[in-house]
Amino acid sequence: MNLRKHHEGLSLLEVVIGWMLLSFLFLFFGTIFFRYIKEFQKLEDDIEIQYQVEEALDRWTHLTYEMQKITRIENEKKENILYKTGTYQVKKIIFDQNLIFEHHPESNRFFYGHKLSYGNILCAEHIESILITPLPKESTFAQCKGIKISIQGKKNKASIWIDTEFYFRLLEE
């Protein structure tokens, strides 16, 4: 084999070396691409979860703006915890004027509605848990002036917690 260029074309060794260099470049950029595509997918999950949790809190704020009190609250065992103090993971919250928020842990969805029976309008997805605490902390849910709500969203490996405090504006004292 002759390593010099001829006018007829490239030698076999030059073609093999060229293909090797080209394959190393493809391998290098392909590895970088496949390595960071997982990061982009995780980032997409993070953004989706943040949007869903913020949507749940936004609906919560807008719909409970004129409420005065909680009339019924159920934990995940369907026990009424209206006259208890402390932090609980809740499944259903009913306010006056028949506003209902309902969490379905088996499907990780959060619903709301205006009927006495159940919430039927989808508010957010990928909601893992909802924790609620009466404010001030020594009071029960029946006599509280506000509530602290913590919502956890989770999708694949992405997870986010958002806490907020909500006070009843039209509370009769």
N, C-alpha and C positions, 0 to 999 in steps of 0.2 A: 504494500500500500504506500502510496506516495502522499505525503502531507502537504505538498504544494498545490496551490489552486491551478487547475487547468481551465481552459476556456470551455471545456465540455460540462463542467459542473463541480460539485463538491465531492470530496472523497468520502468513503464510508465512515471513517473515523470522525471526520468533521460533522457529519450528520448525526452520529450517535452522541457526540459531545453536545451538540446543539439541543437535541431532544432531552438529554439529561438535565441540562441547565433549565430548559423550559419546564420540565416536570418538577424540578426543585422549586421553581417560582410558583407554579400552580399548587404544589403541596403546601408551601409556606402561606400563601394567601388563603387557601382553602381551610387550613387549620385555624387561622385567625378568624375567618368568617364563621366557621362552625362553633368556635369557642365563644364568640360574642353573641351569636344568635340566641343562645340560652339566656344571656343577660338581657337582651332586648325583650324576650318573652316574659321574663320575670318583671321587668320594668312595666310591660303592658299590663300584667296582673296587678302590680302595685297601683297603677293609675286607675284601673277598673274598680278595685276595692275602695280606694279613696273616694271615687265618684259615688259609688253605691252607698257608703256610710254617710257621706255628706248629703246625699239625696234623702236618706232616711231622717237625718237630723233637720234638714230643711222642711220636709213635710211635717215633722213633729212640731217644729216651731210655728209654722203658719197655721196649722190646724188647731193647736191648743192655745192660741193667742187669747181667745175670749173665754176660756174655761175657768171655772172657779174652784173645782175640787175633783178628786178621784172618787168614783162611786164603787168601783170594784177592781181588784188587782189579784191576778192568779200567778202562782209560781209554776215551775215546770211540772210539778206533781198535781196541778189543778187545785191547789189549796188556796183559799181566800186569805190573803195576808194584809188586808186593809187595816187591821188594828194591831199590826206588829211594827217594831222598829228594826233598823238594821239594813243591810244591803242584801238584795235578793236577785236571783236570775228570774226574770219574768217571762210569762208566755202570753198573757192577755191583760190589757189595761183598759178600763172603761171609765171615761170621764162623764161629767154631767152633760146634758144635751145629747146623750147617746153616741158620743164619739168613741170608737173602738180602735185600739192598736193591738195587733195580734202577731206573734212571732211563731213560725213553724220551724222548729229546730231540725226536723227530719228532712226538710227540703231547703233549709237555710234561707227562707224568704220572710219578708216583713210586710204585713198587710195593714190596711186601715179601712174603716167603713163607718157608716152612720146609722146602722141598725142595731137592735139589741142583741141579736144572735151572734154575728161574727163579722170580722173584717174581710171584705171581698175585693178590695182594690189593691193591686200590687204596688208597693211603695219602693222596695229595694230587694235585691238578691244578694247572695253570698254573705248574709248576716249570720255570724256564728252564735253570738250570745248578746243579750241585753241585760245589763245590771242596773238596778234602780235603788236609790237611797233617798229617804225623806229629808227635807231641810226645814228646820234645824234637825241635826242628827238624833236628838233625844225624842223627837215627836214620832207619832205613827203616821201612816199614809193618809188616814182619815182626817187628821188635824194639821197636816203639814202646810207650810206656806210656799213650798216649792219642792222640786225634786232634782237630784243629780242623776243624770243618765249617762251610762257608759255603753257604747256600742262597739262590738268587735266584728270586723269583717275579715273573711278568710277565703282565699282562692288559691289552690295548689299550695305553693310554699309562701306566698305573700300573705301577710297578716298586718292589720292595723287596728289600734284602739283610739277612739275619740271620746272624750269626756266633755260634758257641758252641764251647766246648772240652769234650771228653768224655774222661774217664780210665777205664781198665779197673780196676774195683774188685777183681776176683778174680785179678789178675795174679800169676802164679807167678814169683818172682824167683830 
